[in-house]
Amino acid sequence: MNSIIDNIISNAVVHGKTDRIDIKIGGRGEYCEIRIADYGVGIPEELKAKIFGEGFAYGETGGTGLGLYIVKKAMETYGGHVRVEDNTPRGAVFVLALRKVR
């Protein structure tokens, strides 16, 4: 989980140009959620469905396009998932959802 969270935070700083990150942990139904919010440039709506794809890179930062793909695959390995939402008033929120242990 450390590398997953580190990857999302690194992306927020490098690609999102944020100077602030908030992390909240809570539960929703059958899932525990880790919400990582930044206040950077955000992610255009047309790219949200693509950013978790293998090899998808955007912008001029020279990334490999593997970071968020690896995050997605790791979350699936843990039996969870990752999604991205808009942060209000600006930025993005990455939500890591894992099934609660009973």
Helices and strands as residue ranges (DSSP letters): H 2-14, E 21-28, E 31-38, G 45-47, H 67-77, E 81-86, E 92-99
